[in-house]
Amino acid sequence: MRRAFPGYAAAPGMALGRVRLEQPARFSIDNTPLPDSETESEVARLERAFAVAREDMAELRRKLHGALAREVGEFIDAHAQLLDDPELIEGLRAMIRKGHYRAAAALKAQRDRLVAVFDNMDDPYLRSRGEDVDHVIARVQSALARQASSEEKKLATRVGEILVAESVAPGELAHMASHGILAVVAGSGSQYSHSAILARSLHLPMLVNTDGVLEDLRDGDLVLVDAVRGEVIVHPAAQDLAQFRNWQREALREGQRLAQLAGAETRTRDGHKLRLYANAERSEDIERARNLGAAGIGLYRTEFLFLAHDGLPSEDEQFHAYRDAVLGAGGLPVTLRTLDLGADKADAAGLVMASEPNPALGVRGVRLSLRQPDVFVTQLRAILRASCYGPLRILVPMVTEAVELVEVRRLLRECARDLRTAGHEIPDQFELGAMVEVPAAALNVRALLEVADFLAIGSNDLTQYVLAADRNNDQLGKLYQPAHPAVLRMLAHVIGRARMARKPVCLCGEIAGDPVFACMLIALGLEDFSMLPDRILAQRDALSRCSRKTMRALAPRLLRARDRDEVAALLEDAQKL
C-alpha cells in the first residue's frame, strides 16, 4: 500500500530502489540462548565481522583524497579506533562464551550500554560521540548480516539500494556511495551538515528529517526518493513511477542544456555582470573550473597538501604545488588560503598540538599559524615564490581581529625581503585578504577593511557561530539555517561595508553554489561567488533568472524580516516578478 513521508531535500534528485536499513536496533536480532557447542564458532563469526568492518574502513581511507579526506578522515579514524578497542572486543567475546549471547544480540546489548554511558555525560561534545558507537556497531552488524545471507545483496545488485538510517556519518556515506547506494533517507540531520555537502558532491539524492520513516520502513521495501519535492514514497504507484521516468528524461535534457552554458558570461536577467569562482584543492578541480568558464579560483585549500603528506611538506614541495596551481589556472586569479587546521587534524598534518575539548573554537586557522611561525613562514615563502607565475592572492582564515592580519602582513614583508636577498623574483605588491567567518570580524569589519585588500566570507562557519548551532549535530538540523534573518543581516553588513570601501568581497561557503540562495545573495549585494566546480553551471543558470534591480529593491524588507518563514515568503514572491 502506497505511503508518503515528508522530508527536507539535502541533495537534489530522485532514485528508485530497495530499502537498506542501517540502524543498530533494527537489525534482526535472535535473542535465543546459544548452545555451548556453538559459542566458539559464534566468536569466530563475530571476529570475521570485525575484520570485514576494519577492511571496509581501510579501503575507504585508501580511496579518499582532497576534500573527502579532510571531511571524512576524522570520522574514519575515530571509528577505526573503536573497532580496535580491546575492551569492546573482549567484552563481546565474554558475552558469547559466558552469557551465551548470539553475536548480533551481544552487539546490540553493548551498543545500548555504551550509548547510555555517553548520553549521561555532562560535556555535550563527549555526549555526541555516542553517535560514533552507533555507526561502528551498525557497521559490524551489517557485516554479520552479510555473512548470514547473500540474497539481499543479490537483490540490491539488481535493483539498487536506498540507505535509510537515523543519521549517517560522512565516512559511512562515502563508503556506501562507493558500493552503489542510490540515495539516502535520514530520520534526522541538517541540509548543511558535512554528510549533506558530501551527498551533493557525490550527486547522491538525500532527504533529512524524514519524520516517521524509520518506524515504517522494512529492509527490501521498494521506495521512491523524491529529493526535488521532498518526500519518500513507499511502494510507489504507477503514477509515481511515471513521474520518476519523466524526471530522468528531464534531468538528461537539463544536463545537456546546462552544458551549453560552459564558458558563458554570468549575468542577471537585467544584464548585470557577476563573477563565479571555483573552490579547489587539486589540479583536476582547476582544470574543471577553467573548462566551465570560472572567473578564477576563489579558494584554494592548502591544508590538503599537509594532510596528504607524511610529515610537514618542505618549502620546495609547497612551492611546486602552489606554482602548479597558478600555472594550471592559465592566467586566471588564484586565491590561496593559508593553512586552516586545528587540534582535531593537526596530528594528521604533521603538527604537534595539545588536544582541545572544542577544536572548532580553539587554536585553528591564523591562530595556529601565528603560534607556529616556523611552519607559517615556510608556507608564506612558498606562496610568495609561486606568485611570480601568475595572479595570486593570499587569504588568511579564522581572522578575529585586524591585528592578526597586520602581523601576517609583517611576516610576508620579511619573507619577501629575505627571498629577494636570496635572489628570488618576488612581485613588489601582493594582495592579502581575510576570511570573515568569526562574528566579531563581521561586526567589526570596518577595522578589518583598513588592513585587508579583499574579503572572503566563509558562510558555513559564520552561520554556525552566529546561530550557536553545530551543522553536524543532527539534533540542530532545523536550527542551522543560512537564511536566518540574523545571518542575512551579518552578510549584508559585511558586503555593504566592503562595497563602501571599494574592496572586493567574495562568498565561498556552501550557499554560494546553491541555486536556492541565488536571488537572496544578489539582494544582499553580492557580485563574487566561489563554489565547487560542478555547481558553476547550475548557479550561472539560476543567477541569470534573477533581476538584480528587483532583488536589490527587496533587500530592506529582507533585512527587516523577523523569521526564516518571512524570508522565504519574500523571496518566493520576488522570484515571480
C-alpha positions as CSV (number, residue, x, y, z in Angstrom):
1,M,0.0,0.0,0.0
2,R,1.4,3.4,-1.1
3,R,2.6,5.7,1.7
4,A,4.5,9.0,1.6
5,F,6.7,10.6,4.2
6,P,7.8,14.3,4.0
7,G,11.4,15.3,4.5
8,Y,13.9,18.1,3.7
9,A,15.9,17.8,0.5
10,A,19.5,18.0,1.4
11,A,20.8,16.9,-2.0
12,P,18.6,17.1,-5.1
13,G,17.5,14.3,-7.4
14,M,15.3,11.2,-7.5
15,A,16.1,7.5,-7.1
16,L,14.2,4.2,-7.1
17,G,15.4,1.3,-5.1
18,R,15.1,-1.2,-2.2
19,V,15.4,-0.1,1.4
20,R,18.6,-0.9,3.2
21,L,18.1,-0.1,6.9
22,E,21.2,1.0,8.8
23,Q,20.1,1.3,12.4
24,P,21.6,-0.9,15.1
25,A,18.3,-1.5,16.9
26,R,16.5,-2.5,13.7
27,F,18.7,-5.5,12.7
28,S,17.0,-8.8,13.0
29,I,18.2,-10.0,16.5
30,D,17.9,-13.6,17.6
31,N,17.8,-13.5,21.4
32,T,17.6,-17.2,22.0
33,P,20.4,-18.6,24.1
34,L,23.4,-20.0,22.2
35,P,24.2,-23.7,22.8
36,D,27.6,-24.4,24.4
37,S,28.7,-26.3,21.2
38,E,28.3,-23.1,19.1
39,T,30.0,-20.5,21.2
40,E,33.4,-20.7,19.6
41,S,32.0,-20.7,16.1
42,E,29.9,-17.6,17.1
43,V,33.0,-15.9,18.4
44,A,34.8,-16.6,15.2
45,R,31.8,-15.2,13.2
46,L,31.9,-12.0,15.3
47,E,35.7,-11.7,14.7
48,R,35.2,-12.1,11.0
49,A,32.6,-9.4,11.1
50,F,35.0,-7.1,12.8
51,A,37.7,-7.9,10.3
52,V,35.3,-7.1,7.4
53,A,34.4,-3.8,9.1
54,R,38.1,-2.9,9.5
55,E,38.9,-3.7,5.9
56,D,36.0,-1.6,4.8
57,M,37.4,1.3,6.7
58,A,40.9,0.8,5.4
59,E,39.6,0.5,1.9
60,L,37.7,3.7,2.3
61,R,40.7,5.5,3.7
62,R,42.8,4.4,0.7
63,K,40.2,5.8,-1.7
64,L,39.8,9.2,-0.2
65,H,41.6,12.3,-1.3
66,G,41.2,16.1,-1.3
67,A,38.0,17.4,0.3
68,L,36.7,14.0,1.2
69,A,39.9,13.1,3.1
70,R,39.6,16.2,5.2
71,E,35.8,16.0,5.9
72,V,35.7,12.2,6.3
73,G,39.1,11.3,7.7
74,E,38.4,12.2,11.4
75,F,35.3,10.0,11.4
76,I,37.1,7.1,9.9
77,D,39.9,7.4,12.4
78,A,37.5,7.6,15.3
79,H,35.6,4.5,14.1
80,A,38.8,2.6,13.4
81,Q,39.9,3.1,17.0
82,L,36.6,1.8,18.3
83,L,36.9,-1.3,16.0
84,D,40.3,-2.0,17.6
85,D,39.2,-1.3,21.2
86,P,40.3,-4.5,23.1
87,E,37.8,-3.9,25.9
88,L,34.9,-3.8,23.5
89,I,36.0,-6.9,21.6
90,E,36.9,-8.9,24.8
91,G,33.6,-7.9,26.4
92,L,31.7,-9.2,23.4
93,R,33.6,-12.5,23.4
94,A,32.8,-12.9,27.1
95,M,29.1,-12.2,26.4
96,I,29.1,-15.0,23.9
97,R,31.1,-17.5,25.8
98,K,29.8,-16.9,29.3
99,G,26.4,-15.3,28.7
100,H,25.5,-17.5,25.6
101,Y,24.6,-14.4,23.6
102,R,24.5,-14.6,19.8
103,A,26.8,-12.2,18.1
104,A,24.1,-9.8,16.9
105,A,22.4,-9.8,20.4
106,A,25.8,-9.1,22.1
107,L,26.5,-6.2,19.8
108,K,23.1,-4.7,20.5
109,A,23.5,-5.1,24.2
110,Q,26.9,-3.4,24.1
111,R,25.6,-0.7,21.9
112,D,22.8,0.1,24.3
113,R,25.1,0.1,27.3
114,L,27.7,2.3,25.7
115,V,25.3,4.8,24.3
116,A,23.6,5.1,27.7
117,V,27.1,6.0,29.2
118,F,27.7,8.7,26.6
119,D,24.1,10.1,27.0
120,N,24.7,10.6,30.7
121,M,27.9,12.7,30.2
122,D,27.8,16.3,31.0
123,D,30.1,17.5,28.3
124,P,28.0,18.0,25.1
125,Y,30.9,17.2,22.8
126,L,31.6,13.9,24.5
127,R,27.9,13.2,24.6
128,S,27.7,13.5,20.9
129,R,30.4,10.8,20.5
130,G,27.7,8.2,21.2
131,E,26.9,8.5,17.6
132,D,30.3,7.0,16.7
133,V,29.4,3.9,18.8
134,D,26.1,3.7,16.8
135,H,27.8,3.9,13.5
136,V,30.6,1.4,14.4
137,I,28.2,-1.2,15.8
138,A,25.9,-0.8,12.8
139,R,28.9,-1.5,10.5
140,V,29.7,-4.7,12.4
141,Q,26.0,-5.7,12.5
142,S,25.9,-5.2,8.7
143,A,28.9,-7.4,8.2
144,L,27.3,-10.1,10.3
145,A,24.1,-9.8,8.2
146,R,26.1,-10.2,5.0
147,Q,27.6,-13.4,6.4
148,A,24.1,-14.7,7.2
149,S,22.6,-14.3,3.7
150,S,23.6,-13.1,0.3
151,E,20.0,-12.8,-1.0
152,E,19.6,-9.1,0.0
153,K,23.0,-8.3,-1.6
154,K,21.9,-10.1,-4.9
155,L,18.6,-8.1,-4.9
156,A,20.4,-4.8,-4.3
157,T,22.7,-5.6,-7.2
158,R,19.7,-6.0,-9.5
159,V,17.6,-3.1,-8.2
160,G,19.9,-0.8,-6.3
161,E,19.6,0.2,-2.6
162,I,18.4,3.2,-0.7
163,L,20.2,3.8,2.5
164,V,17.7,4.5,5.4
165,A,19.1,5.5,8.8
166,E,18.5,7.7,11.7
167,S,21.8,9.6,10.8
168,V,24.7,8.9,8.6
169,A,28.3,9.9,9.2
170,P,30.4,11.3,6.2
171,G,32.7,8.2,6.3
172,E,29.7,5.8,6.2
173,L,28.2,7.8,3.3
174,A,31.4,7.8,1.3
175,H,31.7,4.1,1.9
176,M,28.1,3.3,0.9
177,A,28.3,5.5,-2.2
178,S,31.4,3.5,-3.4
179,H,29.3,0.4,-3.1
180,G,26.4,1.6,-5.2
181,I,23.9,3.2,-2.9
182,L,21.5,5.2,-5.0
183,A,20.1,7.7,-2.4
184,V,20.0,8.4,1.4
185,V,17.0,8.9,3.7
186,A,17.8,10.1,7.2
187,G,15.4,10.4,10.1
188,S,17.4,13.4,11.4
189,G,20.2,15.7,10.2
190,S,20.8,19.0,8.6
191,Q,20.7,20.2,5.0
192,Y,24.1,21.8,5.7
193,S,26.0,19.0,7.5
194,H,29.2,17.6,6.2
195,S,27.2,14.5,5.1
196,A,24.7,16.6,3.1
197,I,27.6,18.5,1.5
198,L,29.2,15.2,0.6
199,A,26.0,13.8,-0.8
200,R,25.7,16.8,-3.1
201,S,29.3,16.4,-4.2
202,L,28.6,12.8,-5.0
203,H,25.3,13.6,-6.8
204,L,23.5,11.4,-4.4
205,P,19.9,12.4,-3.6
206,M,19.4,12.8,0.1
207,L,16.5,13.6,2.4
208,V,16.9,14.6,6.1
209,N,14.5,15.0,9.0
210,T,12.1,12.5,7.4
211,D,9.6,12.0,10.2
212,G,8.2,8.5,10.8
213,V,10.1,6.7,8.0
214,L,12.3,4.7,10.4
215,E,9.3,3.2,12.2
216,D,7.5,2.3,9.0
217,L,10.1,1.0,6.5
218,R,11.5,-2.5,6.4
219,D,14.5,-4.0,4.6
220,G,13.6,-4.7,1.0
221,D,10.7,-2.3,0.7
222,L,10.6,-0.6,-2.7
223,V,10.8,3.2,-2.3
224,L,11.0,6.2,-4.5
225,V,13.1,9.0,-3.0
226,D,12.0,12.4,-4.3
227,A,14.5,14.9,-3.2
228,V,13.0,17.5,-5.5
229,R,9.6,17.8,-3.8
230,G,11.0,16.5,-0.5
231,E,9.3,13.1,0.2
232,V,10.0,9.4,0.2
233,I,7.2,7.2,-1.3
234,V,6.9,3.6,-0.1
235,H,5.5,1.1,-2.6
236,P,5.2,3.8,-5.3
237,A,2.1,3.6,-7.6
238,A,2.2,3.6,-11.4
239,Q,1.8,7.4,-11.4
240,D,4.8,7.8,-9.2
241,L,6.9,5.6,-11.4
242,A,5.8,7.6,-14.5
243,Q,6.9,10.8,-12.7
244,F,10.2,9.2,-11.9
245,R,10.7,8.3,-15.6
246,N,9.7,11.8,-16.7
247,W,12.3,13.2,-14.2
248,Q,15.0,11.0,-15.6
249,R,14.3,12.3,-19.1
250,E,14.1,15.9,-17.9
251,A,17.4,15.5,-15.9
252,L,19.1,14.3,-19.1
253,R,17.8,17.2,-21.1
254,E,18.7,19.7,-18.3
255,G,22.2,18.4,-18.2
256,Q,22.6,18.9,-21.9
257,R,21.1,22.4,-21.7
258,L,23.4,23.4,-18.8
259,A,26.4,22.1,-20.7
260,Q,25.8,24.8,-23.2
261,L,26.5,27.4,-20.5
262,A,30.1,26.3,-20.1
263,G,32.3,29.3,-20.9
264,A,29.5,31.8,-21.0
265,E,29.4,35.1,-19.0
266,T,27.4,35.2,-15.8
267,R,24.8,37.9,-16.0
268,T,21.5,38.6,-14.2
269,R,18.2,38.8,-16.1
270,D,18.7,42.6,-16.4
271,G,22.2,42.3,-17.6
272,H,24.3,42.9,-14.5
273,K,27.6,41.0,-14.7
274,L,28.6,38.6,-11.9
275,R,31.7,36.6,-11.3
276,L,31.7,32.9,-10.5
277,Y,34.9,31.5,-9.0
278,A,35.7,27.9,-8.0
279,N,36.8,26.3,-4.8
280,A,39.7,23.8,-5.4
281,E,42.3,21.7,-3.8
282,R,43.5,19.6,-6.7
283,S,44.7,20.2,-10.3
284,E,41.6,18.4,-11.6
285,D,39.4,21.0,-9.9
286,I,41.3,23.8,-11.5
287,E,41.1,22.2,-15.0
288,R,37.4,21.6,-14.5
289,A,36.8,25.2,-13.4
290,R,38.6,26.6,-16.5
291,N,36.5,24.4,-18.8
292,L,33.3,25.6,-17.2
293,G,34.3,29.3,-17.6
294,A,35.1,30.2,-14.0
295,A,36.4,33.6,-13.3
296,G,39.3,32.1,-11.3
297,I,40.0,30.1,-8.2
298,G,38.3,31.9,-5.3
299,L,39.5,29.5,-2.7
300,Y,42.4,27.1,-2.9
301,R,42.7,25.0,0.2
302,T,46.4,24.5,1.0
303,E,45.8,22.2,4.0
304,F,45.2,19.2,1.8
305,L,48.9,19.2,0.9
306,F,49.7,18.9,4.6
307,L,47.1,16.2,5.2
308,A,48.3,14.1,2.3
309,H,51.9,14.4,3.2
310,D,54.0,12.2,5.5
311,G,55.2,14.9,7.9
312,L,55.4,18.6,7.2
313,P,55.9,19.5,3.5
314,S,59.1,21.4,2.8
315,E,59.2,24.9,1.3
316,D,60.1,23.5,-2.2
317,E,57.3,20.9,-2.1
318,Q,54.8,23.6,-1.2
319,F,56.2,26.0,-3.8
320,H,55.9,23.3,-6.6
321,A,52.2,22.6,-5.6
322,Y,51.3,26.3,-5.5
323,R,53.2,27.1,-8.7
324,D,51.3,24.3,-10.5
325,A,48.0,25.6,-9.2
326,V,48.8,29.1,-10.5
327,L,50.0,27.8,-13.9
328,G,47.0,25.5,-14.1
329,A,44.7,28.4,-13.8
330,G,46.1,29.8,-17.1
331,G,46.3,33.4,-16.1
332,L,43.1,33.5,-14.1
333,P,43.5,34.7,-10.5
334,V,44.1,32.1,-7.8
335,T,43.3,32.8,-4.1
336,L,45.5,30.6,-1.9
337,R,44.1,30.2,1.7
338,T,46.8,29.7,4.2
339,L,46.8,26.6,6.5
340,D,43.3,26.1,8.0
341,L,43.7,23.3,10.6
342,G,43.0,22.9,14.3
343,A,43.8,20.4,17.0
344,D,41.4,17.8,15.6
345,K,43.5,17.5,12.4
346,A,46.9,18.8,13.4
347,D,48.5,15.4,14.1
348,A,47.4,14.1,10.6
349,A,49.2,17.1,9.1
350,G,52.4,16.6,11.0
351,L,51.9,19.4,13.5
352,V,52.2,18.9,17.2
353,M,49.4,20.4,19.3
354,A,47.7,19.8,22.6
355,S,44.3,18.3,22.3
356,E,41.3,20.6,22.8
357,P,37.7,19.9,24.0
358,N,36.3,22.1,21.3
359,P,38.6,22.4,18.3
360,A,36.1,24.5,16.2
361,L,36.5,27.3,18.7
362,G,40.2,26.6,19.5
363,V,43.6,27.2,18.1
364,R,42.9,26.9,14.4
365,G,43.5,28.9,11.2
366,V,45.6,32.1,11.7
367,R,45.6,31.4,15.4
368,L,47.6,28.2,14.8
369,S,49.8,29.8,12.1
370,L,50.9,32.7,14.4
371,R,51.7,30.2,17.2
372,Q,53.8,28.1,14.9
373,P,55.7,30.8,13.0
374,D,58.3,28.4,11.6
375,V,55.6,26.4,9.8
376,F,53.8,29.5,8.7
377,V,56.9,31.3,7.4
378,T,57.8,28.2,5.3
379,Q,54.3,28.4,3.8
380,L,54.4,32.1,3.1
381,R,57.8,31.8,1.4
382,A,56.5,29.1,-0.9
383,I,53.4,31.2,-1.7
384,L,55.5,34.3,-2.5
385,R,57.8,32.3,-4.8
386,A,54.7,30.9,-6.6
387,S,53.3,34.4,-7.1
388,C,55.8,35.1,-9.9
389,Y,53.9,32.6,-12.2
390,G,50.6,34.4,-12.4
391,P,48.0,36.4,-10.4
392,L,47.9,35.1,-6.9
393,R,46.1,36.4,-3.7
394,I,46.7,35.3,-0.2
395,L,43.7,34.6,2.1
396,V,44.0,34.2,5.9
397,P,41.4,32.0,7.6
398,M,39.7,32.4,11.0
399,V,40.6,36.1,11.5
400,T,39.1,37.6,14.6
401,E,40.9,41.0,14.8
402,A,42.7,43.3,12.4
403,V,45.9,43.0,14.4
404,E,46.2,39.3,13.3
405,L,46.2,40.4,9.6
406,V,48.7,43.2,10.4
407,E,51.1,40.5,11.9
408,V,50.7,38.3,8.8
409,R,51.5,41.2,6.5
410,R,54.6,41.9,8.6
411,L,55.7,38.3,8.2
412,L,55.0,38.5,4.5
413,R,57.2,41.6,4.1
414,E,60.0,39.9,6.0
415,C,59.7,36.8,3.8
416,A,59.7,38.8,0.6
417,R,62.8,40.8,1.7
418,D,64.7,37.6,2.6
419,L,63.7,35.9,-0.7
420,R,64.8,38.9,-2.8
421,T,68.1,38.9,-0.9
422,A,68.5,35.2,-1.8
423,G,67.9,36.0,-5.5
424,H,64.3,35.1,-5.9
425,E,62.0,37.2,-8.1
426,I,59.2,38.4,-5.9
427,P,56.4,40.8,-7.0
428,D,56.6,44.3,-5.4
429,Q,52.9,44.1,-4.4
430,F,50.8,41.2,-3.2
431,E,47.1,41.1,-2.2
432,L,46.3,39.9,1.4
433,G,42.8,39.1,2.4
434,A,40.9,37.9,5.4
435,M,38.2,35.2,5.8
436,V,35.2,36.6,7.5
437,E,33.8,33.6,9.5
438,V,34.1,34.8,13.1
439,P,31.1,37.0,14.1
440,A,33.5,39.5,15.8
441,A,35.3,40.0,12.4
442,A,31.9,40.6,10.7
443,L,30.6,43.1,13.2
444,N,33.9,45.0,13.3
445,V,34.6,44.6,9.6
446,R,35.4,48.3,9.1
447,A,38.6,47.8,11.1
448,L,39.4,44.7,9.0
449,L,38.9,46.6,5.8
450,E,41.5,49.1,6.8
451,V,44.2,46.4,6.6
452,A,42.8,43.9,4.2
453,D,43.0,44.1,0.4
454,F,39.9,41.9,0.0
455,L,37.5,39.8,2.0
456,A,36.1,36.3,1.6
457,I,33.1,35.3,3.6
458,G,33.1,31.7,5.0
459,S,29.4,31.3,5.4
460,N,29.5,27.8,6.7
461,D,31.3,28.6,9.9
462,L,29.8,32.1,10.1
463,T,26.3,30.7,10.2
464,Q,27.0,28.1,12.8
465,Y,28.8,30.6,15.0
466,V,26.1,33.2,14.7
467,L,23.4,30.7,15.5
468,A,25.5,28.7,18.0
469,A,24.4,25.6,16.1
470,D,26.8,22.9,15.0
471,R,25.8,22.0,11.5
472,N,26.9,18.4,12.1
473,N,24.7,18.0,15.1
474,D,21.7,16.1,13.9
475,Q,19.5,17.5,16.7
476,L,20.2,21.0,15.5
477,G,19.4,20.4,11.8
478,K,16.3,22.6,11.8
479,L,18.1,25.4,13.6
480,Y,21.1,25.7,11.3
481,Q,19.7,27.8,8.5
482,P,21.8,30.2,6.4
483,A,18.6,32.2,5.6
484,H,18.1,33.1,9.2
485,P,17.5,36.9,9.5
486,A,20.4,37.3,11.8
487,V,22.8,35.6,9.3
488,L,21.4,37.7,6.4
489,R,21.9,41.0,8.3
490,M,25.5,40.0,9.1
491,L,26.2,39.1,5.4
492,A,24.6,42.3,4.2
493,H,26.7,44.3,6.7
494,V,30.0,42.7,5.5
495,I,29.1,43.0,1.8
496,G,27.9,46.6,2.2
497,R,31.0,47.8,4.1
498,A,33.3,46.1,1.6
499,R,31.5,47.8,-1.3
500,M,31.7,51.2,0.5
501,A,35.4,50.7,1.0
502,R,35.7,49.7,-2.7
503,K,37.3,46.4,-1.9
504,P,36.4,43.0,-3.4
505,V,34.3,40.6,-1.3
506,C,33.6,37.0,-2.3
507,L,31.3,34.4,-0.6
508,C,32.9,31.0,-0.7
509,G,30.6,29.0,1.6
510,E,28.2,26.3,0.6
511,I,25.3,28.7,-0.2
512,A,27.4,30.4,-2.9
513,G,26.8,27.5,-5.2
514,D,23.2,26.7,-4.1
515,P,20.6,27.9,-6.7
516,V,18.1,28.3,-3.9
517,F,20.1,31.2,-2.5
518,A,21.0,32.8,-5.8
519,C,18.4,35.7,-5.7
520,M,18.9,36.2,-2.0
521,L,22.6,36.8,-2.4
522,I,22.0,39.2,-5.2
523,A,19.6,41.1,-3.0
524,L,22.3,41.4,-0.4
525,G,24.6,43.0,-3.0
526,L,27.0,40.1,-3.6
527,E,28.7,40.0,-7.0
528,D,31.5,37.4,-6.5
529,F,30.7,33.8,-5.7
530,S,33.0,30.8,-5.2
531,M,31.8,27.2,-5.3
532,L,32.6,23.7,-6.2
533,P,33.3,23.5,-9.9
534,D,30.3,21.2,-10.5
535,R,28.0,23.8,-9.1
536,I,29.0,26.5,-11.6
537,L,26.6,25.8,-14.5
538,A,23.5,25.4,-12.3
539,Q,24.3,28.5,-10.4
540,R,25.1,30.5,-13.5
541,D,21.6,29.5,-14.8
542,A,19.9,30.4,-11.6
543,L,21.5,33.8,-11.4
544,S,20.5,34.5,-15.0
545,R,16.9,34.2,-13.9
546,C,17.2,36.9,-11.2
547,S,16.6,40.6,-11.7
548,R,19.2,42.5,-9.8
549,K,17.1,45.6,-9.8
550,T,14.1,43.8,-8.3
551,M,16.1,41.9,-5.8
552,R,18.1,44.9,-4.6
553,A,14.8,46.8,-4.1
554,L,13.7,43.8,-1.9
555,A,16.8,44.0,0.4
556,P,15.3,46.4,3.0
557,R,12.3,44.1,3.5
558,L,14.5,41.0,3.7
559,L,16.7,42.6,6.4
560,R,13.6,43.6,8.4
561,A,12.2,40.0,8.3
562,R,11.5,38.5,11.7
563,D,12.0,34.8,10.9
564,R,13.0,32.4,8.2
565,D,9.5,31.8,7.0
566,E,9.1,35.6,6.3
567,V,12.4,35.5,4.4
568,A,11.2,32.5,2.3
569,A,7.9,34.1,1.5
570,L,9.5,37.4,0.4
571,L,12.0,35.5,-1.9
572,E,9.2,33.4,-3.4
573,D,7.1,36.5,-4.2
574,A,10.0,38.3,-5.7
575,Q,11.0,35.5,-8.0
576,K,7.5,35.5,-9.5
577,L,8.1,39.1,-10.8
